[in-house]
């Protein structure tokens, strides 16, 4: 069994505390209080609801770190990094832990859709640590106040993925089976190119339209070829792939940064490594997760880098969609043209 397995139960318990505290805050505070801007950071805007989870996160990991020092990397921390216990050195740490305490802040603070707590644990290799080094991943749903069920998923590399469903009314959990879609086409299913924010939505929409047209052919009058779901949470998007709800999702916003500059716009907001740190769970379930160029998903283990990612429910969907998607990206100079 992986040495990281010793951290599984403490991480699950910590996720439970964060989930319950955020739901409690959403129950007691007005939307305008939760949505107040707490700080502006290089990676993202921090809202007051984020502070609820961050305080519990640090306090909980301080307890875990009493037995073994660890290096915490998370959105909202000063400098993005904290060594626990606080008198330890980074070189003392066996593990690097990357966390998004609330992925989907905007959705949960307005009570529109579930958010997720995301955690990835990797052996500490200093600045050279990569996302592919993650050996333990945990993600936990933060449900809406009016929602009584909450899902929790985790995986140890090479040991499959597991899930439970927590009932807030009874306080009990039961085992949950999640399965990616086995469909061989995106027709009549959910397939999405993420375009959450203004600036280059026209280009992202055109890429998606070209890909769908190539894969499914000309549209039929009055018929919907497929559907999209702009779920403003990377962890939530991964869950939709894992649960069989979605068949394909591409978030290639980092490729759009040169276009923002050409249009005289500031850099666009992208996903970061902490947003995609639970991809291991999806991979253990059979979801195919890649970088924008089709290589296995990887990236720096930090809180500032922009992260592209593409998820396919299965290899058949990948074989169908990836060539069309990459052609649409290359036609716009967003990926290098391959030698013939």
RASUL-V196268 format. One record per residue. SS is DSSP state (2 for helix, 1 for strand, 0 for the rest). PSI is psi in whole degrees, 0 to 359 (none if undefined). D_FIRST is the distance of its C-alpha to the first C-alpha in Angstrom with 2 decimals. Layout:
SS;PSI;D_FIRST / SS;PSI;D_FIRST
//
This chain:
0;145;0.00 / 0;142;3.81 / 2;334;6.45 / 2;345;8.40 / 2;332;6.93 / 2;338;9.47 / 2;352;12.09 / 2;304;11.79 / 2;316;14.16 / 2;323;16.58 / 2;318;16.86 / 2;317;17.57 / 2;321;20.12 / 2;318;21.68 / 2;319;22.12 / 2;317;23.81 / 2;319;26.20 / 2;314;27.11 / 2;309;27.76 / 2;323;29.96 / 2;321;31.85 / 2;318;32.68 / 2;319;33.87 / 2;318;35.92 / 2;319;37.45 / 2;331;38.34 / 2;322;39.97 / 2;338;42.08 / 0;151;43.04 / 0;157;45.29 / 2;319;44.10 / 2;333;46.30 / 2;315;44.66 / 2;329;41.10 / 0;1;42.30 / 0;138;44.07 / 1;124;43.00 / 1;321;41.37 / 1;155;40.95 / 1;120;41.17 / 0;166;38.43 / 0;324;38.08 / 0;328;35.16 / 0;173;36.60 / 1;136;38.79 / 1;125;37.37 / 1;165;38.77 / 2;324;39.21 / 2;332;36.60 / 2;325;34.03 / 2;329;34.84 / 2;312;33.80 / 2;325;30.16 / 2;319;30.12 / 2;316;31.29 / 2;322;28.63 / 2;308;25.92 / 2;315;27.00 / 2;319;27.60 / 2;319;24.21 / 2;335;22.30 / 2;322;24.62 / 2;316;23.26 / 2;321;19.60 / 0;354;20.79 / 0;327;22.42 / 0;329;19.32 / 0;118;18.37 / 0;148;20.81 / 1;158;20.10 / 1;115;22.34 / 1;132;23.27 / 1;122;25.00 / 1;151;26.81 / 0;137;30.08 / 0;342;32.70 / 0;144;31.68 / 2;121;34.45 / 2;355;33.67 / 2;353;30.51 / 1;143;28.33 / 1;130;27.80 / 1;130;26.05 / 1;136;24.90 / 0;160;26.11 / 0;345;29.34 / 0;4;30.39 / 0;165;27.34 / 0;154;27.53 / 2;326;25.51 / 2;343;24.65 / 2;344;23.08 / 0;134;20.41 / 0;332;16.82 / 1;148;16.35 / 1;130;18.83 / 1;121;19.01 / 1;133;21.45 / 1;139;22.98 / 1;105;25.85 / 1;328;26.85 / 1;107;29.17 / 1;112;29.09 / 0;35;32.28 / 2;314;34.38 / 2;324;37.64 / 2;319;36.88 / 2;326;35.77 / 2;335;38.52 / 0;7;41.12 / 0;45;39.38 / 0;322;39.31 / 0;155;35.69 / 0;146;32.19 / 1;178;30.40 / 1;144;26.65 / 1;128;24.44 / 1;135;22.09 / 1;133;19.27 / 1;136;17.18 / 1;129;14.98 / 1;150;14.91 / 1;139;14.77 / 0;113;18.38 / 0;28;20.50 / 2;213;23.69 / 2;344;26.11 / 2;359;24.46 / 0;139;21.35 / 1;163;21.38 / 2;326;20.29 / 2;348;18.41 / 2;351;16.13 / 1;128;14.81 / 1;346;11.05 / 1;131;11.50 / 1;141;14.78 / 1;135;16.68 / 1;139;20.26 / 1;133;22.63 / 1;134;26.15 / 1;104;29.08 / 0;163;31.64 / 0;157;35.39 / 0;323;37.33 / 0;3;38.79 / 0;129;35.43 / 0;352;33.69 / 1;143;30.41 / 1;130;27.51 / 1;149;24.33 / 1;132;20.90 / 1;150;18.16 / 1;162;14.68 / 1;144;11.99 / 1;136;8.76 / 0;129;9.77 / 0;2;9.58 / 0;17;8.39 / 0;175;11.93 / 1;156;13.92 / 1;156;15.05 / 1;150;18.37 / 1;160;20.66 / 1;122;24.39 / 1;135;25.97 / 1;112;29.58 / 0;335;31.52 / 0;313;34.35 / 0;343;32.56 / 0;19;29.69 / 1;158;27.23 / 1;150;24.30 / 1;154;23.57 / 1;144;21.00 / 0;134;22.19 / 0;122;22.06 / 0;138;22.69 / 0;129;23.72 / 0;159;25.30 / 0;143;28.81 / 0;10;29.50 / 0;152;33.02 / 0;5;34.47 / 0;160;36.90 / 0;357;37.26 / 0;131;40.56 / 0;14;40.93 / 0;180;37.48 / 1;123;36.35 / 1;130;35.99 / 1;137;36.45 / 1;118;37.22 / 0;130;36.72 / 0;71;39.97 / 0;329;39.80 / 0;156;42.46 / 0;160;46.00 / 0;304;46.94 / 0;26;45.79 / 2;327;45.19 / 2;320;47.91 / 2;314;46.06 / 2;321;42.69 / 2;319;44.57 / 2;321;46.43 / 2;314;43.26 / 2;316;41.85 / 2;317;45.20 / 2;316;45.51 / 2;313;42.05 / 2;318;42.69 / 2;318;46.16 / 2;322;44.93 / 2;319;42.18 / 2;350;44.18 / 0;182;47.74 / 0;144;50.71 / 0;155;50.46 / 0;142;52.51 / 0;129;55.09 / 0;11;53.93 / 0;148;50.41 / 0;119;47.05 / 0;317;45.02 / 0;181;41.76 / 1;165;40.81 / 0;162;39.12 / 0;104;37.31 / 0;73;37.45 / 0;114;34.63 / 0;57;34.77 / 0;119;31.05 / 2;317;28.54 / 2;320;25.72 / 2;321;28.16 / 2;316;28.91 / 2;318;25.29 / 2;318;25.14 / 2;324;28.32 / 2;316;26.85 / 2;324;23.68 / 0;0;25.89 / 0;10;28.29 / 0;324;31.12 / 1;154;31.58 / 1;336;31.62 / 1;135;32.00 / 1;133;32.00 / 1;127;33.04 / 1;96;33.28 / 0;30;35.14 / 2;324;37.06 / 2;331;36.45 / 2;342;38.45 / 2;352;41.35 / 2;318;41.82 / 2;327;44.60 / 2;322;46.39 / 2;314;46.39 / 2;317;48.06 / 2;327;50.57 / 0;5;51.56 / 0;26;52.05 / 0;153;49.23 / 0;164;46.64 / 0;142;43.05 / 0;157;41.33 / 0;129;38.36 / 0;169;35.14 / 0;155;31.48 / 1;170;29.44 / 2;326;25.84 / 2;339;24.94 / 2;331;26.36 / 0;14;24.10 / 0;351;20.85 / 0;17;19.20 / 2;334;20.02 / 2;321;16.34 / 2;313;16.51 / 2;317;19.64 / 2;321;18.35 / 2;338;15.42 / 0;353;18.31 / 0;358;20.47 / 0;140;22.75 / 1;119;24.00 / 1;124;24.22 / 1;168;26.36 / 0;177;28.53 / 0;329;32.26 / 0;3;32.88 / 0;354;30.36 / 0;159;27.74 / 1;141;24.07 / 0;132;23.91 / 0;175;23.60 / 0;171;25.51 / 1;151;25.85 / 0;74;23.63 / 0;185;26.72 / 0;5;28.86 / 0;334;32.02 / 0;145;31.49 / 1;140;32.66 / 0;121;30.10 / 0;149;31.10 / 1;152;28.84 / 1;132;29.48 / 1;133;27.59 / 1;135;28.37 / 0;331;27.36 / 0;174;26.88 / 2;330;27.91 / 2;319;31.33 / 2;320;32.18 / 2;313;31.16 / 2;329;33.40 / 2;316;36.21 / 2;319;36.06 / 2;314;34.74 / 2;319;37.82 / 2;319;40.24 / 2;314;38.48 / 2;326;38.37 / 2;319;42.02 / 2;323;42.99 / 2;319;41.24 / 2;326;42.82 / 2;335;46.26 / 0;8;46.14 / 0;19;44.91 / 0;343;41.59 / 0;151;39.60 / 0;143;40.89 / 0;130;42.94 / 0;145;41.39 / 0;139;43.58 / 0;none;45.11
//
